Amino acid sequence: MGGLVESQLAGAVECMVTGDAERARHIANQDYQINALEVEIDEDCTRILATRQPAASDLRLVMAVIKTITDLERIGDEAERIARMAKFMGGDVFRETTMSEFDHMGQLVRQMLGEVLDAFARTDVDQAVKVVKADEKVDLKYESLIRQLMTYMVEDPRCIPVILNIQWAARSLERIGDRSQNIAEYIIYLVQGKNVRHTSLESVLAGQPGDSNWP
């Protein structure tokens, strides 16, 4: 499921940058595969909870998987949205400098997603922490891109429809970064039993008490 999501995201970003509307249409129509996998994995997890009644680390693993597939499904939805924005642009390619910035933001987000999936497979807390911190770079890139697009709208109102599509696509990338950060936090919970949501990451990793509303 993670591999499908990665592929869909990479393809959607490329379609936005190159203006490949036909491929974007194909990518947007593939989201059903990710949805089907989420349902299948969720049913497997529910069956494990009902029949095996896991405890301690096994229970944390099942809960982490359930939460992770939810975020992966939503990342797939965001990738689908980016592909649809590329399709709506109908092959139009905006200014090269802007699309280069968008592509760079896409690379940052794809790196986050790839690293967090690798960290989940290896239960690597150190890499998960790096992913959590990497979201700051994505947020800064998003803010910079939005400021640039706002300037272009003021300069040439005729570009507003195309710019709005790019803004929506950039917003989806920013949300994918947030979802990847969520998965990284699940990994920390899985391995260390520490909930870093809504709590300073540094304080939790240092052993200070945080939320305890997870199993």
GIUR-V733757 format. One record per pair of residues at least 6 apart in sequence whose ideal C-beta (glycine too) atoms are under 8 Angstrom apart, sorted by the first residue. I is the first residue (numbers start at 0). GAP is how many residues later the second one is. Records with the same first field share a line. If there is no record, write none. Layout:
I=GAP + GAP
This chain:
0=33 + 36 + 37 + 40 + 68 + 71
1=70 + 111 + 115 + 118
3=26 + 29 + 30 + 33 + 72
4=29 + 67 + 70 + 71 + 74 + 108
5=104 + 107 + 108 + 111
7=19 + 22 + 23 + 26 + 68 + 71 + 72 + 75
8=66 + 69 + 70 + 73 + 97 + 100 + 101 + 104 + 167
9=100
10=12 + 16 + 68 + 72
11=12 + 15 + 16 + 67 + 68 + 70 + 71 + 74
12=69 + 89 + 90 + 93 + 94 + 97 + 160
13=6 + 9
14=6 + 8 + 9 + 12 + 67 + 68 + 71 + 72
15=8 + 66 + 69 + 70 + 73 + 83 + 86 + 90 + 150 + 153
16=76 + 82 + 85 + 86 + 89
17=75
18=67 + 70 + 72 + 73 + 74
19=66 + 71
20=65 + 66 + 68 + 69 + 70
23=59 + 60 + 62 + 63
24=58 + 62
26=52 + 53 + 56
27=52 + 55 + 56 + 59
30=45 + 46 + 48 + 49
33=38 + 39 + 42
34=38 + 41
36=32
37=31 + 32 + 34 + 35
40=24 + 28
41=24 + 27
44=17 + 20 + 21
47=6 + 14
48=13
51=6
53=7 + 8
56=133
58=156
59=129 + 130 + 133 + 154 + 155
60=129
62=151 + 152
63=56 + 122 + 123 + 125 + 126
66=115 + 119
67=52 + 115 + 118
70=108 + 109 + 111 + 112
71=107 + 111
73=101 + 105
74=38 + 101 + 104 + 105
77=94 + 95 + 97 + 98 + 101
78=93 + 97
80=87 + 88 + 91
81=87 + 90 + 91
84=80 + 81 + 83 + 84 + 87
85=79 + 83
87=77
88=73 + 76
91=70
92=6
93=65 + 68 + 69 + 72
94=57
97=47 + 50 + 51 + 54 + 68
98=67
100=40 + 43 + 44 + 47
101=43 + 64 + 67 + 68 + 71
103=37
104=33 + 36 + 37 + 40 + 65 + 68
105=67
107=26 + 29 + 30 + 33 + 69
108=29 + 64 + 67 + 68 + 71
110=23
111=19 + 22 + 23 + 26 + 64 + 65 + 68 + 69
112=63 + 67
114=12 + 15 + 16 + 19
115=11 + 12 + 15 + 64 + 65 + 67 + 68 + 71
116=66
117=6 + 9
118=6 + 8 + 9 + 12 + 65 + 68
119=8 + 63 + 66 + 67
122=64 + 67 + 68
123=63
124=62 + 63 + 66 + 67
127=56 + 57 + 59 + 60
128=55 + 59 + 72 + 76
130=49 + 50 + 52 + 53
131=49 + 52 + 53 + 56 + 64 + 69
132=68
133=43
134=42 + 43 + 45 + 46
137=35 + 36 + 39
138=35 + 38
141=28 + 29 + 31 + 32
144=25
145=21 + 24
148=14 + 17 + 18 + 21
151=7 + 11
152=6 + 7 + 10
184=10 + 11 + 12
187=6 + 8 + 16 + 17
188=6 + 7 + 25
193=10 + 11 + 16
194=9 + 15 + 16 + 17 + 18 + 19
195=8 + 9 + 14
196=14
197=13
198=11 + 12
199=10
202=7
203=6
